[in-house]
Every structure is written in structure tokens, then in C-alpha cells.
Amino acid sequence: MKPVEVSFKPVDNQRLANLCGVLDENLRQIEAAFDVTIARRGERFALSGQPRQAELAAQALEKFYARAKQSLSVEDVQLGLIEVAQVQPAAIANAPHLKTRRPDLHGRTPRQVGYLKQILAHDITFAIGPAGTGKTYLAVACAVDALERDSVKRIVLVRPAVEAGERLGFLPGDMAQKVDPYLRPLYDALYDLMGYDKVAKQLERSAIEIAPLAFMRGRTLSQAFVILDEAQNTTPEQMKMFLTRIGFGSKAVVTGDVTQTDLPRGQKSGLIEASAVLKRVRGIAFTHFQSSDVVRHPLVQRIVTAYDRHTKAQAGPDA
């Protein structure tokens, strides 16, 4: 197969250096992402591999060269590779703009863009899929956007503390300090999207609340954006309890990965049951993410795909 050739003229050595990265690290990222080989001679690049993959790699080179007036970070390259690999660039271009501290925040895949649109259009949205697909991060971004625009009065982030089980009593501190490690991913997303100081102030004002699922019983949450994370670890009773907490002027997003359930053996997941019971209820939206939506290190997508393939092989041809 004839290599795909890309050339950049007039020659700009600084741009070429930024494009290639230290020790050609950026080129190695492109090679790994598209399973191609890149040979460079000055401003000319020859890409060898399957024709479609080589064309995508060429698009990636051109995309990164256009941005290479400044150095490209590892994150810039990896996120850019995900965008190039998508087959519906027009859908990504129409992604909703969210008001957060991250001006570059938007859906990176068509399914992520659809997820954002579903959250904005529905009062209850379910996001089900593997790790790294942005389920929780994008939901928190929508919550921050709603708070910034005064669409809601507070954000409530909820997680079941199933992993701790009865061992909570052996952890130091009061109840809040005992469950804090299990809520840490929610704090991380908030700090990234709002900044540490602003999050601290909003927590003091109770405009942001982060709590274990067990603390939701008996409450009605009005004018709030509520996110239930790691919902695969809820029981059917807990899921029903959570969904019936939603009050007037509120939105709820439920996220989870049904392949990573930590419930006791034999215990049915509330997320799996809810996806069957509520799939035809008007006003509730479902997004089912796939390995192609993983927005992390390129290896994460391959790991998810490999596990999916292994699971299907074990289940047999009739699965």
C-alpha cells in the first residue's frame, strides 16, 4: 500500500517542533492511536498503514499543525485524536456550550454531544457505559452551568458508599470524613470546573452538597441539579427512593457502569432494573456509551474493548 504523504509549507521549524513534540512523542501518540507508522523528513511526513487509518492520521497531523503555534500538551493531543477518530464531526461542532471555568469543554464524540443535549432537554437522564466516557464529568459540568445561570439554586452530588460496607466504622473521623474518600471523584470534577476557592465558598453556603445516598431518604430536592454517581451500586429500592426525591424545578442525572457492580453476589442492581422499567417513560432519557466514547488515554479505550470482547466470548454465541 502506498503511504499517505503530508507536507507543510512554507516551512516553520518551530511549528514542526511543537507538532512532533519532545523526542517525537506526539507522533508516537498518533501512530499508536491509528495503528500507523510515520516517517518524517523535514516538513514531509509519510504515513503507512491501512488506507482509512492513514487518512485519519494525516487529518490529525494537519489538525495539530494548525494548533502548533504553541506547544501541544499530552492532553491536547489525546483529546484531539479522539475528535479526529469520530465519523460525525458536524455533530461535535454543534455541541452545547457550557458556562464553566473550562472554555474548551464540549462533547468530544457524537454520543457525548447527544448526552449533553439530553440533559438540557429532560428532567431525568440516565448515562450508562464504561469508565472514561465522561458520564460524571459532563453531568457535573451541566450542573455547574445550571448553577452559574441561576437555573437551579443548588447542586446535590450523591454516591452510594457500597465499597466501604460495614468497614466504615474502622475508618477515622466522623461520618462525613468516613465517606469522603468515596465522594472524592465528585470533588475533583467540581474543582476542575469551578476552582477550589469557589467550590469551598459554595459548600459553605450549602449551594453545593455532596452526600452518601443513604442521607437522601425522606428529603425532597426542589430547584436543584442532582447527580447520582456509581448508580450500578444501588439496590432497586435505593434507586426508586432516589428518583422519588426529585422536586419542582429540579434535574437529575444518574450515571453508572453496569459491568463494575460492587453489590453483594446475587443482589440486583437498581441501575439495571431502572433501565428496563423506565425506558419508555416520557421525560426520561437514556444514553448508552460505548468504548468508542472513552475520552482518556488511548489505551483505556482498547482495554474496555478487550474486556467487552472477552465477556462476549465467555458468554458464548447465544449471548
Beta strands, then each sheet from edge to edge (+ up, - down):
strand 1: 4-7
strand 2: 37-41
strand 3: 44-48
strand 4: 124-128
strand 5: 154-159
strand 6: 208-212
strand 7: 224-228
strand 8: 251-256
strand 9: 284-288
sheet 1: 1+ 3- 2+
sheet 2: 6+ 5+ 7+ 8+ 4+ 9+
end
